[in-house]
Amino acid sequence: QAQLVESGGGLVQPGGSLRLSCAASGSIFRANVMGWYRQAPGKQRALVAAITSGGTTTYADSVKGRFTISTDNAKNTVYLQMNSLKPEDTAVYYCNVDRLKSGSTWYFDSWGRGTQVTVSL
């Protein structure tokens, strides 16, 4: 069964950096779009960054210039490099891939379980 697993979250001080990873276990990226979303307490899940198979990237205004999304298709992994972190970046971060293939089975709109990022002194 296709599964996305996020890692790299944790506690960091304001101004620090983290690198999130999202790996596809038991499946292969055949994605058109891969993205990172985040959900803070009491708020709706929102797009942070996305990247297409052609390499086009999109970022939320609040993270432009600070976050970078990238992929390693050979490793079936998508990354989110987060620099100059702020307390308002605190949230659970989720990976999303529009389609994966595991064996002969396609999976659409796959989500990971999330990884907590906390930015605090």
DSSP file with accessible surface (Angstrom, degrees, kcal/mol):
  #  RESIDUE AA STRUCTURE BP1 BP2  ACC     N-H-->O    O-->H-N    N-H-->O    O-->H-N    TCO  KAPPA ALPHA  PHI   PSI    X-CA   Y-CA   Z-CA
    1    1 A Q              0   0  185      0, 0.0     2,-0.1     0, 0.0   102,-0.1   0.000 360.0 360.0 360.0 137.0    0.0    0.0    0.0
    2    2 A A        +     0   0   15    100,-0.1     2,-0.3    98,-0.1    24,-0.2  -0.412 360.0 177.1 -66.4 138.1    1.3    3.4   -0.9
    3    3 A Q  E     -A   25   0A  91     22,-1.2    22,-3.1    -2,-0.1     2,-0.5  -0.995  22.7-150.5-147.3 137.5    2.3    5.4    2.1
    4    4 A L  E     -A   24   0A   7    107,-0.4   109,-0.5    -2,-0.3     2,-0.5  -0.921  15.0-168.2-106.9 132.7    3.9    8.9    2.7
    5    5 A V  E     -A   23   0A  69     18,-2.4    18,-2.4    -2,-0.5     2,-0.3  -0.975   4.3-157.6-126.8 119.1    6.0    9.4    5.7
    6    6 A E  E     +A   22   0A  18     -2,-0.5     2,-0.3    16,-0.2    16,-0.2  -0.653  18.0 166.0 -91.1 151.9    7.2   12.8    6.9
    7    7 A S  E     +A   21   0A  63     14,-2.1    14,-2.7    -2,-0.3   108,-0.1  -0.956  39.8  69.1-152.9 167.5   10.2   13.4    9.0
    8    8 A G        +     0   0   37     -2,-0.3    11,-0.3     1,-0.3    14,-0.0   0.349  62.6 131.2 104.2  -5.2   12.5   16.2   10.2
    9    9 A G        +     0   0   27     12,-0.1     2,-0.3     9,-0.1    -1,-0.3  -0.187  23.2 116.4 -72.5 173.4   10.1   18.2   12.4
   10   10 A G  E     -d  117   0B  30    106,-0.9   108,-2.8   105,-0.1     2,-0.5  -0.983  62.6 -45.7 160.7-166.3   11.0   19.3   15.9
   11   11 A L  E     +d  118   0B 130     -2,-0.3     2,-0.3   106,-0.2   108,-0.2  -0.850  54.3 167.2-100.5 130.0   11.6   22.3   18.2
   12   12 A V  E     -d  119   0B  22    106,-2.6   108,-2.1    -2,-0.5     3,-0.1  -0.984  33.3-113.5-141.9 149.8   13.7   25.1   16.9
   13   13 A Q    >   -     0   0  130     -2,-0.3     3,-2.4   106,-0.2    72,-0.2  -0.459  50.9 -80.2 -78.8 155.3   14.4   28.7   18.0
   14   14 A P  T 3  S+     0   0   53      0, 0.0    72,-0.2     0, 0.0    -1,-0.1  -0.292 121.3  28.1 -53.7 136.8   13.2   31.7   16.0
   15   15 A G  T 3  S+     0   0   53     70,-3.4    69,-0.6     1,-0.3    71,-0.1   0.262  99.6 118.4  91.1  -9.9   15.6   32.3   13.2
   16   16 A G    <   -     0   0   20     -3,-2.4    69,-2.4    69,-0.2     2,-0.3  -0.084  56.0-124.0 -82.0-176.7   16.6   28.6   13.0
   17   17 A S        -     0   0   60     66,-0.2     2,-0.3    67,-0.2    66,-0.2  -0.935  20.4-179.6-131.5 151.4   16.2   26.1   10.2
   18   18 A L  E     - B   0  82A  32     64,-2.2    64,-3.3    -2,-0.3     2,-0.5  -0.980  16.5-146.5-142.8 153.8   14.7   22.7    9.7
   19   19 A R  E     - B   0  81A 126     -2,-0.3     2,-0.3   -11,-0.3    62,-0.2  -0.971  14.9-158.7-124.6 116.3   14.5   20.4    6.7
   20   20 A L  E     - B   0  80A   0     60,-2.8    60,-2.3    -2,-0.5     2,-0.4  -0.702   6.1-162.9 -91.5 144.9   11.4   18.3    6.3
   21   21 A S  E     -AB   7  79A  27    -14,-2.7   -14,-2.1    -2,-0.3     2,-0.4  -0.953   8.9-166.3-125.5 148.0   11.4   15.1    4.2
   22   22 A a  E     -AB   6  78A   0     56,-1.9    56,-2.3    -2,-0.4     2,-0.4  -0.955  12.9-172.0-134.8 113.3    8.5   13.1    2.8
   23   23 A A  E     -AB   5  77A  40    -18,-2.4   -18,-2.4    -2,-0.4     2,-0.8  -0.850  21.8-132.5-110.3 143.2    9.3    9.7    1.5
   24   24 A A  E >   -A    4   0A  11     52,-2.2     3,-0.6    -2,-0.4     2,-0.5  -0.843  24.0-154.7 -94.4 112.1    7.0    7.4   -0.4
   25   25 A S  E 3  S-A    3   0A  65    -22,-3.1   -22,-1.2    -2,-0.8     3,-0.1  -0.763  73.4  -3.8 -91.2 127.8    7.2    3.9    1.1
   26   26 A G  T 3  S+     0   0   56     -2,-0.5     2,-0.3     1,-0.2    -1,-0.2   0.706 122.4  75.1  70.6  17.7    6.4    1.0   -1.1
   27   27 A S  S <  S-     0   0    7     -3,-0.6     2,-0.4   -24,-0.2    75,-0.2  -0.952  71.1-122.1-153.9 172.6    5.5    3.2   -4.0
   28   28 A I  E     -E  101   0B  74     73,-2.7    73,-2.3    -2,-0.3     2,-0.3  -0.957  29.9-111.6-124.8 137.0    6.9    5.4   -6.7
   29   29 A F  E     +E  100   0B  10     -2,-0.4    71,-0.2    44,-0.2    47,-0.1  -0.504  41.7 158.1 -64.2 126.8    6.2    9.0   -7.4
   30   30 A R        +     0   0  119     69,-1.3    -1,-0.1    -2,-0.3     2,-0.1  -0.256  34.3 154.2-131.8  42.0    4.3    9.5  -10.6
   31   31 A A        -     0   0   11      1,-0.1     3,-0.1    67,-0.1    69,-0.1  -0.397  44.5-169.1 -83.2 148.0    3.1   12.8   -9.4
   32   32 A N  S    S+     0   0   73      1,-0.4    21,-1.9    -2,-0.1     2,-0.4   0.755  87.8  17.7 -88.9 -37.5    2.1   15.9  -11.3
   33   33 A V  E     -F   52   0B  58     19,-0.2    65,-2.3    20,-0.1     2,-0.4  -1.000  63.0-174.1-139.8 134.6    2.1   18.0   -8.2
   34   34 A M  E     +FG  51  97B   5     17,-2.6    17,-3.0    -2,-0.4     2,-0.3  -0.978  19.2 174.0-125.0 140.8    3.7   17.5   -4.8
   35   35 A G  E     -FG  50  96B   2     61,-3.1    61,-2.7    -2,-0.4     2,-0.4  -0.947  30.8-134.6-146.9 162.4    3.1   19.8   -1.9
   36   36 A W  E     -FG  49  95B   0     13,-3.1    12,-3.2    -2,-0.3    13,-1.8  -0.982  26.2-179.0-115.4 133.7    3.6   20.7    1.7
   37   37 A Y  E     -FG  47  94B  62     57,-3.0    57,-2.9    -2,-0.4     2,-0.3  -0.832   8.1-156.4-122.2 163.0    0.7   21.9    3.8
   38   38 A R  E     -FG  46  93B  37      8,-2.5     8,-2.7    -2,-0.3     2,-0.4  -0.991   6.2-162.0-142.7 152.6    0.5   23.0    7.4
   39   39 A Q  E     - G   0  92B  69     53,-2.2    53,-2.3    -2,-0.3     6,-0.2  -0.961   7.5-164.2-137.1 116.5   -2.2   23.2   10.0
   40   40 A A    >   -     0   0   24     -2,-0.4     3,-2.4     4,-0.4    51,-0.1  -0.608  45.9 -74.4 -92.0 157.9   -1.9   25.3   13.2
   41   41 A P  T 3  S+     0   0  120      0, 0.0    -1,-0.1     0, 0.0     3,-0.1  -0.269 119.6   7.5 -55.0 129.9   -4.2   24.8   16.2
   42   42 A G  T 3  S+     0   0   93      1,-0.2     2,-0.3    -3,-0.1    -3,-0.0   0.503 113.4  99.3  78.5   4.1   -7.6   26.3   15.5
   43   43 A K  S <  S-     0   0  146     -3,-2.4    -1,-0.2     3,-0.0     2,-0.1  -0.822  75.1-104.3-121.8 161.9   -6.8   26.9   11.8
   44   44 A Q        -     0   0  174     -2,-0.3    -4,-0.4     1,-0.1     2,-0.2  -0.467  45.2 -92.9 -80.0 154.4   -7.5   25.2    8.6
   45   45 A R        -     0   0   93     -6,-0.2     2,-0.3    -2,-0.1    -6,-0.2  -0.470  52.2-171.3 -64.9 136.2   -4.9   23.3    6.7
   46   46 A A  E     -F   38   0B  53     -8,-2.7    -8,-2.5    -2,-0.2     2,-0.2  -0.962  27.0-100.1-136.4 150.0   -3.2   25.5    4.2
   47   47 A L  E     +F   37   0B  63     -2,-0.3   -10,-0.3   -10,-0.2     3,-0.1  -0.461  32.8 174.1 -68.5 134.3   -0.8   25.2    1.3
   48   48 A V  E     -     0   0B   1    -12,-3.2    12,-2.5     1,-0.4     2,-0.3   0.790  65.8 -18.1-102.5 -49.7    2.8   26.1    2.1
   49   49 A A  E     -FH  36  59B   0    -13,-1.8   -13,-3.1    10,-0.2    -1,-0.4  -0.987  56.6-169.3-158.6 151.4    4.6   25.1   -1.0
   50   50 A A  E     -FH  35  58B  13      8,-2.3     8,-2.3    -2,-0.3     2,-0.4  -0.982   3.3-163.5-144.1 155.0    4.1   23.0   -4.1
   51   51 A I  E     -FH  34  57B  13    -17,-3.0   -17,-2.6    -2,-0.3     6,-0.2  -1.000  12.6-142.1-141.0 137.2    6.2   21.7   -7.0
   52   52 A T  E >   -F   33   0B  47      4,-2.3     3,-2.0    -2,-0.4   -19,-0.2  -0.485  33.9-103.4 -91.6 169.5    5.2   20.3  -10.3
   53   53 A S  T 3  S+     0   0   86    -21,-1.9   -20,-0.1     1,-0.3    -1,-0.1   0.771 124.1  56.5 -62.5 -22.9    6.8   17.5  -12.2
   54   54 A G  T 3  S-     0   0   70    -22,-0.3    -1,-0.3     2,-0.1   -22,-0.0   0.480 122.9-105.5 -87.6  -3.0    8.2   20.1  -14.5
   55   55 A G    <   +     0   0   42     -3,-2.0     2,-0.3     1,-0.3    -2,-0.1   0.459  68.6 147.2  95.9   2.8    9.9   21.9  -11.6
   56   56 A T        -     0   0   93     -5,-0.0    -4,-2.3     1,-0.0     2,-0.3  -0.562  32.1-156.2 -74.0 133.1    7.5   24.9  -11.3
   57   57 A T  E     -H   51   0B  60     -2,-0.3     2,-0.4    -6,-0.2    -6,-0.2  -0.817  14.2-168.5-115.6 151.5    7.2   26.0   -7.7
   58   58 A T  E     -H   50   0B  77     -8,-2.3    -8,-2.3    -2,-0.3     2,-0.4  -0.995   8.6-171.4-135.4 139.6    4.5   27.9   -5.7
   59   59 A Y  E     -H   49   0B  45     -2,-0.4   -10,-0.2   -10,-0.2     2,-0.1  -0.971  29.1-110.1-132.6 146.8    4.8   29.3   -2.3
   60   60 A A    >>  -     0   0   28    -12,-2.5     3,-1.8    -2,-0.4     4,-1.0  -0.459  36.9-117.4 -64.8 145.9    2.5   30.9    0.2
   61   61 A D  G >4 S+     0   0  131      1,-0.3     3,-0.6     2,-0.2    -1,-0.1   0.851 112.0  62.4 -56.3 -34.1    3.3   34.6    0.6
   62   62 A S  G 34 S+     0   0   64      1,-0.2    -1,-0.3     3,-0.0   -14,-0.0   0.657 111.7  35.2 -69.9 -15.2    4.1   34.1    4.2
   63   63 A V  G X> S+     0   0    0     -3,-1.8     3,-2.4   -15,-0.2     4,-2.2   0.449  81.5 128.9-118.1  -2.1    7.0   31.8    3.4
   64   64 A K  T << S+     0   0  121     -4,-1.0     4,-0.1    -3,-0.6    -3,-0.0  -0.289  80.7  15.3 -58.0 134.1    8.4   33.2    0.2
   65   65 A G  T 34 S+     0   0   87      2,-0.4    -1,-0.3     1,-0.1     3,-0.1   0.291 125.6  60.6  85.5 -11.2   12.1   33.8    0.4
   66   66 A R  T <4 S+     0   0   26     -3,-2.4    17,-2.0     1,-0.2     2,-0.3   0.698  96.9  51.9-115.3 -34.8   12.4   31.6    3.5
   67   67 A F  E  <  -C   82   0A   4     -4,-2.2    -2,-0.4    15,-0.2     2,-0.4  -0.826  58.8-166.9-110.2 149.1   11.2   28.1    2.4
   68   68 A T  E     -C   81   0A  73     13,-2.4    13,-3.1    -2,-0.3     2,-0.4  -0.991   6.0-156.4-136.4 127.1   12.3   26.0   -0.5
   69   69 A I  E     +C   80   0A   6     -2,-0.4     2,-0.3    11,-0.2    11,-0.2  -0.802  23.7 159.9-100.0 141.7   10.6   22.9   -1.9
   70   70 A S  E     -C   79   0A  47      9,-1.7     9,-3.3    -2,-0.4     2,-0.3  -0.962  22.7-141.8-152.8 167.9   12.5   20.3   -3.9
   71   71 A T  E     -C   78   0A  47     -2,-0.3     2,-0.4     7,-0.3     7,-0.2  -0.940  10.8-159.6-135.1 155.7   12.4   16.7   -5.0
   72   72 A D  E > > -C   77   0A  49      5,-2.9     5,-1.9    -2,-0.3     3,-1.0  -0.865  12.4-175.7-130.2  94.4   14.6   13.7   -5.5
   73   73 A N  G > 5S+     0   0   99     -2,-0.4     3,-0.7     1,-0.3   -44,-0.2   0.821  81.5  61.7 -65.3 -29.1   12.7   11.4   -7.8
   74   74 A A  G 3 5S+     0   0   97      1,-0.2    -1,-0.3    -3,-0.1    -2,-0.0   0.817 114.2  35.8 -65.0 -28.9   15.4    8.7   -7.5
   75   75 A K  G < 5S-     0   0  137     -3,-1.0   -51,-0.3     2,-0.2    -1,-0.2   0.346 107.0-125.5-103.2   4.2   14.7    8.5   -3.8
   76   76 A N  T < 5 +     0   0   33     -3,-0.7   -52,-2.2    -4,-0.5     2,-0.4   0.928  67.4 133.6  50.9  48.9   10.9    9.1   -4.1
   77   77 A T  E   < -BC  23  72A  13     -5,-1.9    -5,-2.9   -54,-0.2     2,-0.4  -0.982  44.8-161.8-135.2 141.1   11.3   12.0   -1.7
   78   78 A V  E     -BC  22  71A   0    -56,-2.3   -56,-1.9    -2,-0.4     2,-0.3  -0.967  18.4-158.2-120.0 140.0   10.1   15.6   -1.5
   79   79 A Y  E     -BC  21  70A  23     -9,-3.3    -9,-1.7    -2,-0.4     2,-0.4  -0.805  15.7-159.4-117.6 156.7   11.8   18.1    0.8
   80   80 A L  E     -BC  20  69A   0    -60,-2.3   -60,-2.8    -2,-0.3     2,-0.6  -0.909  10.8-161.3-135.0 107.7   10.9   21.4    2.4
   81   81 A Q  E     -BC  19  68A  61    -13,-3.1   -13,-2.4    -2,-0.4     2,-0.6  -0.804  11.2-166.4 -87.4 122.7   13.9   23.5    3.5
   82   82 A M  E     +BC  18  67A   0    -64,-3.3   -64,-2.2    -2,-0.6     2,-0.3  -0.952  10.5 174.0-118.9 116.6   12.7   26.0    6.1
   83   83 A N        +     0   0   58    -17,-2.0   -66,-0.2    -2,-0.6   -67,-0.2  -0.766  59.5  22.7-115.8 164.0   15.0   28.9    7.0
   84   84 A S  S    S-     0   0   68    -69,-0.6    -1,-0.2    -2,-0.3   -67,-0.2   0.901  84.7-159.5  49.0  48.5   14.5   32.0    9.2
   85   85 A L        -     0   0    2    -69,-2.4   -70,-3.4    -3,-0.2   -69,-0.2  -0.259   8.1-159.0 -65.0 145.9   11.7   30.2   11.1
   86   86 A K    >   -     0   0   87    -72,-0.2     3,-2.4   -71,-0.1     4,-0.3  -0.857  32.1-109.4-121.2 157.1    9.2   32.3   13.0
   87   87 A P  G >  S+     0   0   70      0, 0.0     3,-1.9     0, 0.0    32,-0.4   0.852 117.6  63.3 -55.2 -33.1    6.9   31.4   15.8
   88   88 A E  G 3  S+     0   0  129      1,-0.3   -48,-0.0    30,-0.1    -3,-0.0   0.570  88.6  69.7 -72.3  -5.7    4.0   31.7   13.4
   89   89 A D  G <  S+     0   0    1     -3,-2.4    -1,-0.3    30,-0.1     2,-0.2   0.526  70.8 120.9 -82.3  -6.5    5.4   28.8   11.4
   90   90 A T    <   +     0   0   39     -3,-1.9     2,-0.3    -4,-0.3    28,-0.2  -0.417  40.5 105.1 -61.7 124.4    4.5   26.5   14.3
   91   91 A A  E    S- I   0 117B   2     26,-2.0    26,-2.8    -2,-0.2     2,-0.5  -0.963  76.1 -79.2-178.2 172.0    2.1   23.9   12.9
   92   92 A V  E     -GI  39 116B  33    -53,-2.3   -53,-2.2    -2,-0.3     2,-0.5  -0.869  47.8-146.3 -90.2 128.1    1.8   20.3   11.9
   93   93 A Y  E     -GI  38 115B   0     22,-3.0    22,-2.0    -2,-0.5     2,-0.4  -0.854  14.4-166.1-103.5 131.6    3.2   19.9    8.4
   94   94 A Y  E     -G   37   0B  37    -57,-2.9   -57,-3.0    -2,-0.5     2,-0.3  -0.924  12.9-139.9-119.7 142.6    1.7   17.4    5.9
   95   95 A a  E     -G   36   0B   0     -2,-0.4    17,-1.9   -59,-0.2     2,-0.4  -0.756  19.7-170.8 -96.3 142.4    3.0   16.1    2.7
   96   96 A N  E     -GJ  35 111B  13    -61,-2.7   -61,-3.1    -2,-0.3     2,-0.4  -1.000   9.1-175.6-136.1 136.0    0.6   15.6   -0.3
   97   97 A V  E     -GJ  34 110B   0     13,-2.1    13,-2.4    -2,-0.4   -63,-0.2  -0.999  21.6-144.4-130.0 132.5    1.2   13.9   -3.6
   98   98 A D  E    S+     0   0B  40    -65,-2.3    11,-2.2    -2,-0.4     2,-0.3   0.834  81.8   6.4 -72.5 -27.7   -1.5   13.9   -6.3
   99   99 A R  E     + J   0 108B  82    -66,-0.3   -69,-1.3     9,-0.3     2,-0.3  -0.973  59.5 178.3-157.2 141.7   -0.7   10.4   -7.5
  100  100 A L  E     -EJ  29 107B   0      7,-2.6     7,-2.9    -2,-0.3     2,-0.5  -0.937  17.8-142.5-132.5 156.4    1.5    7.5   -6.6
  101  101 A K  E     -EJ  28 106B  73    -73,-2.3   -73,-2.7    -2,-0.3     2,-0.5  -0.989  14.4-179.6-126.3 127.5    1.9    4.1   -8.1
  102  102 A S  E >  S- J   0 105B  24      3,-3.0     3,-2.4    -2,-0.5     2,-0.4  -0.963  70.1 -47.3-123.4 109.7    2.5    0.9   -6.1
  103  103 A G  T 3  S-     0   0   72     -2,-0.5   -75,-0.1     1,-0.3   -76,-0.0  -0.526 123.5 -25.8  64.8-121.2    2.9   -2.1   -8.2
  104  104 A S  T 3  S+     0   0  108     -2,-0.4     2,-0.4    -3,-0.1    -1,-0.3   0.313 119.6  99.1-104.5   7.6    0.0   -1.9  -10.7
  105  105 A T  E <   -J  102   0B  67     -3,-2.4    -3,-3.0     2,-0.0     2,-0.4  -0.826  59.4-149.5-103.6 133.8   -2.2    0.2   -8.3
  106  106 A W  E     -J  101   0B  95     -2,-0.4     2,-0.4    -5,-0.2    -5,-0.2  -0.782   7.4-162.0 -97.4 142.1   -2.5    4.0   -8.5
  107  107 A Y  E     -J  100   0B  67     -7,-2.9    -7,-2.6    -2,-0.4     2,-0.4  -0.988   8.2-156.7-123.5 135.0   -3.2    6.1   -5.5
  108  108 A F  E     +J   99   0B 138     -2,-0.4    -9,-0.3    -9,-0.2   -10,-0.2  -0.885  65.0   4.9-117.3 143.9   -4.6    9.6   -5.8
  109  109 A D  E    S-     0   0B  97    -11,-2.2     2,-0.3    -2,-0.4   -11,-0.2   0.953  79.8-172.9  54.1  59.8   -4.4   12.5   -3.4
  110  110 A S  E     -J   97   0B  21    -13,-2.4   -13,-2.1    -3,-0.2     2,-0.4  -0.658   6.0-165.7 -89.1 140.9   -2.2   10.8   -0.8
  111  111 A W  E     -J   96   0B  90     -2,-0.3  -107,-0.4   -15,-0.2   -15,-0.2  -0.940  13.1-136.2-124.7 145.9   -1.4   12.4    2.5
  112  112 A G        -     0   0    8    -17,-1.9  -107,-0.2    -2,-0.4     3,-0.1  -0.342  32.1-108.0 -83.9 178.5    1.2   11.7    5.2
  113  113 A R        -     0   0  218   -109,-0.5  -108,-0.1     1,-0.2   -19,-0.1   0.558  62.3-114.2 -87.7  -9.4    0.4   11.7    8.9
  114  114 A G        -     0   0   22    -19,-0.1     2,-0.4   -22,-0.1   -20,-0.2   0.065  16.0-121.5  98.8 154.6    2.2   14.9    9.5
  115  115 A T  E     - I   0  93B  21    -22,-2.0   -22,-3.0  -108,-0.1     2,-0.3  -0.999  26.9-120.8-136.3 134.8    5.2   16.1   11.5
  116  116 A Q  E     - I   0  92B  88     -2,-0.4  -106,-0.9   -24,-0.2     2,-0.5  -0.591  23.1-170.9 -81.3 131.9    5.2   18.8   14.2
  117  117 A V  E     -dI  10  91B   0    -26,-2.8   -26,-2.0    -2,-0.3     2,-0.5  -0.991   5.2-176.6-119.4 122.8    7.2   21.9   13.8
  118  118 A T  E     -d   11   0B  44   -108,-2.8  -106,-2.6    -2,-0.5     2,-0.6  -0.988   8.9-166.8-123.2 123.9    7.5   24.2   16.8
  119  119 A V  E     +d   12   0B   3     -2,-0.5     2,-0.3   -32,-0.4  -106,-0.2  -0.941  35.9 126.5-112.1 110.6    9.3   27.5   16.7
  120  120 A S              0   0   58   -108,-2.1    -2,-0.1    -2,-0.6   -34,-0.0  -0.992 360.0 360.0-160.8 155.8    9.8   28.9   20.2
  121  121 A L              0   0  171     -2,-0.3  -109,-0.0  -108,-0.2  -108,-0.0  -0.421 360.0 360.0 -73.1 360.0   12.5   30.2   22.5
